[in-house]
Amino acid sequence: MTLSIKVYSDYVCPYCFLAKKPLEDAVQNKDVNIEWMPFELRPKPSQLPTT
């Protein structure tokens, strides 16, 4: 039986990027399907400070 994992990850977050490899290593050679879903931690751009 295949285990399905849905991962919500921000594509610009460095911590999300660092977590990808250990997760892929953990499920290597196992019957696991990983579905990567986009999730924006900061969907609206922040304003630059005015000087």
Distance bins in CASP14 RR format, pairs under 12 A and 6 or more apart:
PFRMAT RR
TARGET T0000
AUTHOR 0000-0000-0000
RMODE 2
METHOD distances of the structure
MODEL  1
1 30 0 0 0 0 0 1 0 0 0 0 0
1 31 1 0 0 1 0 0 0 0 0 0 0
1 32 0 0 0 0 0 1 0 0 0 0 0
1 33 0 0 0 0 0 1 0 0 0 0 0
2 27 0 0 0 0 0 1 0 0 0 0 0
2 30 0 0 0 0 1 0 0 0 0 0 0
2 31 1 0 1 0 0 0 0 0 0 0 0
2 32 1 0 0 1 0 0 0 0 0 0 0
2 33 1 0 1 0 0 0 0 0 0 0 0
2 34 0 0 0 0 0 1 0 0 0 0 0
2 35 0 0 0 0 0 1 0 0 0 0 0
3 26 0 0 0 0 0 1 0 0 0 0 0
3 27 0 0 0 0 1 0 0 0 0 0 0
3 30 1 0 0 1 0 0 0 0 0 0 0
3 31 1 0 0 1 0 0 0 0 0 0 0
3 32 1 0 1 0 0 0 0 0 0 0 0
3 33 1 0 0 1 0 0 0 0 0 0 0
3 34 0 0 0 0 1 0 0 0 0 0 0
3 35 0 0 0 0 0 1 0 0 0 0 0
4 27 0 0 0 0 0 1 0 0 0 0 0
4 31 0 0 0 0 0 1 0 0 0 0 0
4 32 1 0 0 1 0 0 0 0 0 0 0
4 33 1 0 1 0 0 0 0 0 0 0 0
4 34 0 0 0 0 1 0 0 0 0 0 0
4 35 1 0 0 1 0 0 0 0 0 0 0
4 37 0 0 0 0 0 1 0 0 0 0 0
5 23 0 0 0 0 1 0 0 0 0 0 0
5 24 0 0 0 0 0 1 0 0 0 0 0
5 26 0 0 0 0 0 1 0 0 0 0 0
5 27 1 0 0 1 0 0 0 0 0 0 0
5 30 0 0 0 0 0 1 0 0 0 0 0
5 31 0 0 0 0 0 1 0 0 0 0 0
5 32 1 0 0 1 0 0 0 0 0 0 0
5 33 1 0 0 1 0 0 0 0 0 0 0
5 34 1 0 1 0 0 0 0 0 0 0 0
5 35 1 0 0 1 0 0 0 0 0 0 0
5 36 0 0 0 0 1 0 0 0 0 0 0
5 37 0 0 0 0 0 1 0 0 0 0 0
6 32 0 0 0 0 0 1 0 0 0 0 0
6 33 0 0 0 0 1 0 0 0 0 0 0
6 34 0 0 0 0 1 0 0 0 0 0 0
6 35 1 0 1 0 0 0 0 0 0 0 0
6 36 0 0 0 0 1 0 0 0 0 0 0
6 37 1 0 1 0 0 0 0 0 0 0 0
6 38 0 0 0 0 0 1 0 0 0 0 0
6 39 0 0 0 0 0 1 0 0 0 0 0
7 16 0 0 0 0 1 0 0 0 0 0 0
7 19 0 0 0 0 1 0 0 0 0 0 0
7 20 0 0 0 0 1 0 0 0 0 0 0
7 22 0 0 0 0 0 1 0 0 0 0 0
7 23 1 0 0 1 0 0 0 0 0 0 0
7 24 0 0 0 0 0 1 0 0 0 0 0
7 26 0 0 0 0 0 1 0 0 0 0 0
7 27 0 0 0 0 0 1 0 0 0 0 0
7 32 0 0 0 0 0 1 0 0 0 0 0
7 33 0 0 0 0 0 1 0 0 0 0 0
7 34 1 0 0 1 0 0 0 0 0 0 0
7 35 1 0 0 1 0 0 0 0 0 0 0
7 36 1 0 1 0 0 0 0 0 0 0 0
7 37 1 0 0 1 0 0 0 0 0 0 0
7 38 0 0 0 0 0 1 0 0 0 0 0
7 39 0 0 0 0 1 0 0 0 0 0 0
8 16 0 0 0 0 1 0 0 0 0 0 0
8 19 0 0 0 0 0 1 0 0 0 0 0
8 34 0 0 0 0 0 1 0 0 0 0 0
8 35 0 0 0 0 1 0 0 0 0 0 0
8 36 0 0 0 0 1 0 0 0 0 0 0
8 37 1 0 1 0 0 0 0 0 0 0 0
8 38 1 0 0 1 0 0 0 0 0 0 0
8 39 1 1 0 0 0 0 0 0 0 0 0
8 40 0 0 0 0 1 0 0 0 0 0 0
8 41 0 0 0 0 0 1 0 0 0 0 0
9 15 0 0 0 0 1 0 0 0 0 0 0
9 16 1 0 1 0 0 0 0 0 0 0 0
9 17 0 0 0 0 1 0 0 0 0 0 0
9 18 0 0 0 0 0 1 0 0 0 0 0
9 19 1 0 0 1 0 0 0 0 0 0 0
9 20 1 0 0 1 0 0 0 0 0 0 0
9 23 0 0 0 0 1 0 0 0 0 0 0
9 34 0 0 0 0 0 1 0 0 0 0 0
9 35 0 0 0 0 0 1 0 0 0 0 0
9 36 1 0 0 1 0 0 0 0 0 0 0
9 37 1 0 0 1 0 0 0 0 0 0 0
9 38 1 0 0 1 0 0 0 0 0 0 0
9 39 1 0 0 1 0 0 0 0 0 0 0
9 40 0 0 0 0 0 1 0 0 0 0 0
9 41 0 0 0 0 1 0 0 0 0 0 0
10 16 1 0 1 0 0 0 0 0 0 0 0
10 17 0 0 0 0 1 0 0 0 0 0 0
10 18 0 0 0 0 0 1 0 0 0 0 0
10 19 0 0 0 0 0 1 0 0 0 0 0
10 20 0 0 0 0 0 1 0 0 0 0 0
10 36 0 0 0 0 0 1 0 0 0 0 0
10 37 0 0 0 0 0 1 0 0 0 0 0
10 38 1 0 0 1 0 0 0 0 0 0 0
10 39 1 0 1 0 0 0 0 0 0 0 0
10 40 1 0 1 0 0 0 0 0 0 0 0
10 41 1 0 1 0 0 0 0 0 0 0 0
10 42 0 0 0 0 1 0 0 0 0 0 0
10 43 0 0 0 0 1 0 0 0 0 0 0
11 17 0 0 0 0 1 0 0 0 0 0 0
11 20 0 0 0 0 0 1 0 0 0 0 0
11 36 0 0 0 0 1 0 0 0 0 0 0
11 37 0 0 0 0 0 1 0 0 0 0 0
11 38 1 0 0 1 0 0 0 0 0 0 0
11 39 0 0 0 0 1 0 0 0 0 0 0
11 40 0 0 0 0 1 0 0 0 0 0 0
11 41 0 0 0 0 1 0 0 0 0 0 0
11 42 0 0 0 0 0 1 0 0 0 0 0
12 38 0 0 0 0 0 1 0 0 0 0 0
12 39 0 0 0 0 0 1 0 0 0 0 0
12 40 1 0 0 1 0 0 0 0 0 0 0
12 41 0 0 0 0 1 0 0 0 0 0 0
12 42 0 0 0 0 1 0 0 0 0 0 0
12 43 0 0 0 0 0 1 0 0 0 0 0
12 45 0 0 0 0 0 1 0 0 0 0 0
13 19 0 0 0 0 1 0 0 0 0 0 0
13 20 0 0 0 0 0 1 0 0 0 0 0
13 38 0 0 0 0 0 1 0 0 0 0 0
13 39 0 0 0 0 1 0 0 0 0 0 0
13 40 0 0 0 0 1 0 0 0 0 0 0
13 41 1 0 1 0 0 0 0 0 0 0 0
13 42 0 0 0 0 1 0 0 0 0 0 0
14 20 0 0 0 0 0 1 0 0 0 0 0
14 41 0 0 0 0 0 1 0 0 0 0 0
15 22 0 0 0 0 0 1 0 0 0 0 0
15 41 0 0 0 0 1 0 0 0 0 0 0
16 22 0 0 0 0 0 1 0 0 0 0 0
16 23 0 0 0 0 0 1 0 0 0 0 0
16 36 0 0 0 0 1 0 0 0 0 0 0
16 37 0 0 0 0 0 1 0 0 0 0 0
16 38 0 0 0 0 0 1 0 0 0 0 0
16 39 0 0 0 0 1 0 0 0 0 0 0
16 40 0 0 0 0 0 1 0 0 0 0 0
16 41 0 0 0 0 1 0 0 0 0 0 0
17 23 0 0 0 0 0 1 0 0 0 0 0
17 36 0 0 0 0 0 1 0 0 0 0 0
18 24 0 0 0 0 0 1 0 0 0 0 0
19 25 0 0 0 0 0 1 0 0 0 0 0
19 26 0 0 0 0 0 1 0 0 0 0 0
19 34 0 0 0 0 0 1 0 0 0 0 0
19 36 0 0 0 0 0 1 0 0 0 0 0
20 26 0 0 0 0 0 1 0 0 0 0 0
20 27 0 0 0 0 0 1 0 0 0 0 0
20 34 0 0 0 0 1 0 0 0 0 0 0
20 36 0 0 0 0 1 0 0 0 0 0 0
21 27 0 0 0 0 0 1 0 0 0 0 0
21 28 0 0 0 0 0 1 0 0 0 0 0
22 28 0 0 0 0 0 1 0 0 0 0 0
23 30 0 0 0 0 0 1 0 0 0 0 0
23 32 0 0 0 0 1 0 0 0 0 0 0
23 34 1 0 0 1 0 0 0 0 0 0 0
23 36 0 0 0 0 1 0 0 0 0 0 0
24 30 0 0 0 0 0 1 0 0 0 0 0
24 32 0 0 0 0 1 0 0 0 0 0 0
24 34 1 0 0 1 0 0 0 0 0 0 0
24 36 0 0 0 0 0 1 0 0 0 0 0
25 32 0 0 0 0 0 1 0 0 0 0 0
25 34 0 0 0 0 0 1 0 0 0 0 0
26 32 0 0 0 0 1 0 0 0 0 0 0
26 34 0 0 0 0 0 1 0 0 0 0 0
27 33 0 0 0 0 1 0 0 0 0 0 0
27 34 1 0 0 1 0 0 0 0 0 0 0
28 34 0 0 0 0 0 1 0 0 0 0 0
END
